[in-house]
């Protein structure tokens, strides 16, 4: 547990702390009952607001109030000092270990995945214990591979786990955990599952059953995870490149590029499609920077689309500027290999 810190006291802001606690408990029970009865729609847009209100009131009771009374004038509140760091690195690693000890039993808990992501984001880049790194990566691989062929209720967990995986591989891999990671990434199910989610095109039967926007967001999440893998340090990157070669990713990337652009200018693509397109260009750029010459063919196949983005006379938007940025990086990376590809 986090150590208690002394601070000044002040009168409570809530009108009757014992009453506010009862309110929060009753309100939580009522919301849970409505959701369990399938009547969450009846709450309309109030459910997020009511949830935040309950959390605020419970946090006030558990974390701040040190002396409760029916009269708020006699309730004292324990203030946290904003200038002090709440989590030091040792405590963060300890909490991360605890979170993944629980996830080892149940990897479906989205709240714990969110806690894991938040803990990693506030940690400075540093090697973590090899056992912890291996466990976190294994949990991420399990969630990603099981979500690859599931329905939409898996999307949030997949997106969060993929972000956790990228952060760990990019910032927290230790030298003594490299061998275990190579074994997981080389012939494991992670890269094939990501490629299937990223480059697998929807069949005619699935188009009618699934939301195209949701499908494209899942594709973008998978591509974002692949970007993290192919731009990680060399020990992690090498088995990923080998797996992509076995999966004929050159051909699949070419087909996906044609599918995403469909000879449409930037302004005519929706947001998720444009995001997926730019992420695909980043992957191809990273592979060319790793001397995978075959991916020049992908650039050749979409040359007209790249030129249209570079010389577009449409109004400048964030989407167009982002596409131009990644296109310039792609052209620079492919120019080094043009002669080798033509030979």
C-alpha positions in Angstrom: 0.0 0.0 0.0 1.0 3.6 -0.6 2.4 5.3 2.6 0.2 7.9 4.3 1.4 11.5 4.1 0.6 14.2 6.6 -1.2 17.3 5.3 -3.3 20.1 6.4 -7.0 19.7 7.2 -10.1 21.6 6.1 -13.9 21.3 6.4 -15.4 18.7 4.2 -16.9 19.9 0.9 -19.8 17.3 0.9 -23.0 18.1 2.8 -22.8 15.4 5.4 -20.1 12.8 4.8 -22.1 9.9 6.1 -25.0 10.9 3.9 -22.8 11.3 0.8 -21.4 7.8 1.3 -24.9 6.4 1.6 -25.9 8.3 -1.6 -23.0 6.8 -3.5 -23.7 3.3 -2.4 -27.4 3.5 -3.2 -26.7 5.2 -6.6 -24.2 2.5 -7.5 -26.6 -0.3 -6.6 -29.3 1.3 -8.7 -27.1 1.7 -11.8 -25.9 -1.9 -11.5 -29.5 -3.1 -11.2 -30.5 -1.1 -14.4 -27.5 -2.4 -16.3 -28.2 -6.0 -15.3 -31.8 -5.7 -16.4 -30.7 -4.4 -19.8 -32.1 -0.9 -19.1 -28.9 1.0 -19.4 -30.4 2.8 -22.4 -33.0 4.3 -20.1 -30.2 6.2 -18.3 -29.3 7.8 -21.6 -26.1 9.9 -21.5 -26.3 10.1 -17.7 -24.5 6.8 -17.0 -21.0 8.2 -17.5 -21.8 11.3 -15.4 -23.3 9.3 -12.6 -20.4 6.9 -12.6 -17.9 9.7 -12.2 -20.0 11.2 -9.4 -20.0 7.9 -7.5 -16.3 7.5 -8.0 -15.7 11.1 -6.8 -17.8 10.6 -3.7 -16.2 7.2 -2.8 -12.7 8.6 -3.4 -13.6 11.4 -1.1 -14.6 9.0 1.6 -11.8 6.5 1.2 -8.8 8.6 0.4 -9.5 12.1 1.8 -11.9 12.2 4.8 -10.1 11.4 8.1 -13.0 12.2 10.5 -16.6 11.7 9.5 -19.6 13.5 11.1 -23.2 14.1 10.1 -22.5 17.8 10.3 -19.9 18.8 7.5 -18.5 21.5 9.8 -17.1 18.8 12.0 -15.8 16.5 9.2 -12.1 17.0 8.5 -10.5 16.2 5.1 -7.0 14.9 4.6 -5.5 16.8 1.7 -2.9 15.3 -0.6 0.1 17.4 -1.4 0.1 18.1 -5.1 3.9 18.7 -5.2 4.8 15.3 -4.0 5.1 12.3 -6.3 2.5 9.7 -5.5 4.3 6.7 -7.1 8.0 6.1 -7.0 9.6 3.6 -9.5 9.9 0.9 -6.9 6.3 1.1 -5.9 5.2 1.2 -9.6 7.1 -2.0 -10.4 5.6 -3.6 -7.3 2.1 -2.6 -8.3 2.7 -3.7 -11.9 3.9 -7.1 -10.6 0.8 -7.4 -8.5 -1.5 -6.4 -11.4 0.0 -9.1 -13.7 -0.1 -11.7 -10.9 -3.9 -11.2 -11.0 -4.0 -11.1 -14.8 -2.2 -14.4 -14.8 -5.4 -15.9 -13.4 -7.9 -13.8 -15.5 -6.6 -11.9 -18.5 -10.1 -10.6 -19.3 -10.2 -7.8 -16.7 -10.1 -4.6 -18.7 -9.6 -2.4 -15.6 -6.4 -4.2 -14.7 -5.1 -3.8 -18.2 -5.8 -0.1 -18.0 -4.0 0.0 -14.6 -1.1 -1.8 -16.2 -0.9 0.7 -19.1 -1.1 3.7 -16.7 1.7 2.3 -14.5 3.9 1.7 -17.5 3.3 5.2 -18.9 4.5 7.0 -15.8 7.6 4.8 -15.5 10.8 6.2 -17.0 12.4 4.0 -19.7 14.4 1.4 -17.7 14.9 -2.4 -17.8 12.4 -4.3 -15.7 13.0 -7.7 -14.1 13.1 -10.4 -16.7 10.4 -12.5 -15.1 8.0 -9.5 -15.1 8.8 -8.6 -18.7 8.2 -12.2 -19.9 5.0 -12.4 -17.9 3.6 -9.1 -19.3 4.5 -10.0 -22.9 2.9 -13.4 -22.5 -0.3 -11.9 -21.2 -0.4 -9.4 -24.0 0.2 -12.1 -26.6 -2.6 -14.2 -25.1 -5.1 -11.3 -25.2 -4.1 -10.3 -28.8 -4.2 -13.7 -30.2 -7.6 -14.6 -28.6 -9.0 -11.2 -29.7 -8.0 -11.7 -33.3 -11.0 -13.8 -34.1 -13.4 -12.6 -31.5 -16.3 -10.1 -31.8 -16.4 -6.4 -30.9 -16.5 -6.9 -27.1 -12.8 -7.7 -27.2 -11.8 -4.5 -28.9 -11.0 -2.4 -25.9 -9.0 -5.1 -24.2 -7.1 -5.8 -27.4 -6.2 -2.1 -28.0 -5.0 -1.7 -24.4 -3.0 -4.9 -24.4 -1.3 -4.0 -27.7 -0.3 -0.6 -26.2 1.1 -2.3 -23.1 3.1 -4.7 -25.3 4.6 -1.9 -27.4 5.7 0.1 -24.3 7.3 -2.9 -22.7 9.2 -3.9 -25.8 10.3 -0.4 -26.6 11.3 0.9 -23.1 11.6 -1.9 -20.6 13.3 -5.0 -22.1 16.4 -6.2 -20.1 19.3 -8.0 -21.7 18.6 -11.2 -19.7 15.0 -11.4 -21.0 15.9 -11.3 -24.7 16.1 -15.1 -25.2 12.6 -15.6 -23.7 11.2 -12.8 -25.9 12.8 -14.2 -29.1 11.2 -17.5 -28.3 7.8 -15.9 -27.9 8.0 -13.6 -30.9 9.8 -15.9 -33.4 7.4 -18.8 -34.0 4.6 -17.8 -31.6 1.1 -16.8 -32.6 1.5 -13.0 -32.1 2.7 -11.9 -35.5 0.4 -14.1 -37.5 -2.6 -12.9 -35.5 -1.6 -9.2 -36.0 -1.1 -9.7 -39.7 -4.5 -11.4 -40.0 -6.2 -8.5 -38.2 -4.2 -5.9 -40.1 -4.1 -7.3 -43.6 -7.0 -9.7 -43.7 -9.8 -8.3 -45.9 -13.4 -8.8 -44.9 -15.3 -11.4 -46.8 -18.6 -10.7 -48.5 -20.5 -12.6 -45.7 -18.8 -10.7 -42.9 -19.4 -7.3 -44.4 -23.1 -7.4 -43.6 -22.6 -8.7 -40.0 -19.9 -6.3 -38.8 -19.6 -2.5 -38.5 -17.1 -1.4 -41.1 -15.9 1.5 -38.9 -15.2 -1.0 -36.0 -13.4 -3.3 -38.3 -11.1 -0.5 -39.6 -10.4 0.6 -36.0 -9.4 -3.0 -35.1 -7.2 -3.0 -38.2 -5.6 0.3 -37.1 -4.9 -1.1 -33.6 -3.2 -4.1 -35.2 -1.1 -2.0 -37.5 -0.1 0.3 -34.7 1.1 -2.7 -32.7 3.1 -3.9 -35.8 4.7 -0.5 -36.1 5.9 -0.8 -32.5 7.3 -4.3 -33.2 9.2 -3.4 -36.4 10.6 -0.2 -34.8 11.7 -1.8 -31.5 15.4 -2.5 -30.8 17.2 -5.1 -32.8 16.8 -8.1 -30.5 13.0 -7.8 -30.7 12.8 -6.6 -34.3 14.8 -9.6 -35.8 12.3 -12.4 -35.0 9.4 -10.1 -36.1 11.0 -9.5 -39.5 11.6 -13.2 -39.9 7.9 -13.9 -39.1 6.7 -11.3 -41.6 8.8 -12.8 -44.3 7.3 -16.3 -43.7 3.8 -14.7 -43.9 4.5 -13.1 -47.3 3.7 -9.7 -45.9 5.0 -8.0 -49.0 2.0 -9.3 -51.0 -0.5 -8.8 -48.2 0.7 -5.2 -47.7 0.3 -4.5 -51.4 -3.3 -5.8 -51.4 -4.1 -3.9 -48.2 -2.7 -0.7 -49.6 -5.0 -1.0 -52.7 -8.0 -1.8 -50.5 -7.4 1.1 -48.2 -6.9 3.7 -50.9 -9.1 2.4 -53.7 -7.7 5.3 -55.8 -9.5 7.8 -53.6 -7.9 11.1 -52.5 -7.3 11.8 -48.8 -10.4 13.9 -48.4 -12.7 11.1 -49.4 -11.4 8.5 -46.9 -12.9 8.2 -43.4 -10.9 8.7 -40.3 -10.2 5.1 -39.4 -9.3 4.2 -43.0 -6.9 7.1 -43.2 -5.3 6.2 -39.9 -4.8 2.6 -41.1 -3.3 3.8 -44.4 -0.7 6.0 -42.6 0.2 3.2 -40.2 0.8 0.9 -43.1 3.1 3.4 -44.7 5.0 3.6 -41.5 5.4 -0.2 -41.4 6.7 -0.3 -45.0 9.1 2.6 -44.2 10.5 0.8 -41.2 10.9 -2.5 -43.2 12.8 -0.6 -45.9 15.0 1.0 -43.3 15.8 -2.5 -42.2 17.0 -3.3 -45.7 14.0 -5.5 -46.7 14.3 -4.4 -50.4 11.2 -6.3 -51.5 8.9 -3.7 -50.0 9.9 -1.2 -52.7 7.2 -3.1 -54.8 4.6 -1.8 -52.4 5.7 1.7 -53.0 5.6 1.1 -56.8 2.0 -0.2 -56.6 0.7 2.9 -54.8 2.9 5.5 -56.4 0.0 7.4 -57.9 -1.7 7.6 -54.5 1.5 8.9 -52.9 2.0 11.5 -55.6 -1.6 12.6 -55.3 -1.1 13.3 -51.6 2.2 15.1 -52.1 0.8 17.4 -54.8 -2.8 17.7 -53.6 -4.3 21.2 -54.0 -7.0 20.5 -51.4 -7.2 22.5 -48.2 -4.6 21.4 -45.7 -5.9 19.2 -43.0 -4.3 17.2 -40.2 -4.9 14.0 -42.2 -3.3 15.4 -45.4 -0.3 16.7 -43.5 0.2 13.4 -41.7 0.0 11.5 -44.9 2.5 13.8 -46.5 4.9 13.4 -43.6 4.9 9.6 -43.7 5.0 9.7 -47.5 8.2 11.7 -47.5 9.8 9.3 -45.0 8.7 6.4 -47.2 10.2 7.9 -50.4 13.4 8.6 -48.6 13.7 5.1 -47.3 12.8 3.5 -50.6 15.2 5.7 -52.6 18.2 3.9 -51.1 17.0 0.5 -52.4 15.7 1.5 -55.9 18.7 0.2 -57.8 18.8 -3.1 -55.9 15.1 -3.6 -56.5 15.3 -2.8 -60.2 18.2 -5.3 -60.6 
